[in-house]
Amino acid sequence: MRGPNPRRPRVTPRQYKGQPVLSVAIVDCGQSGLSIAFTLMRENVTNMRVYGRNRPGEAGPWTSDARMQTLRTHDDPELRL
């Protein structure tokens, strides 16, 4: 079985009123959004944009509020991690 042709776009480019439009817009460039973008790029979908609300260098839980107070689990022998 052969994979997709790496030189051929996976999605046909489209236009609206003579202007090119994105094939994919990913809103939120967290781990999930970046994973989706990476997977689409591997499938030769390149006409996309990933949007995030933080400026470059200010992304991630280290500089903003994370949903968890800690990023690591507590040592619990019953979890057997």
Summary of the structure (lengths in Angstrom):
residues: 81
radius of gyration: 18.9
end to end distance: 39.3
largest distance: 62.4
contacts: 131
relative contact order: 0.16
helix: 15%
strand: 15%
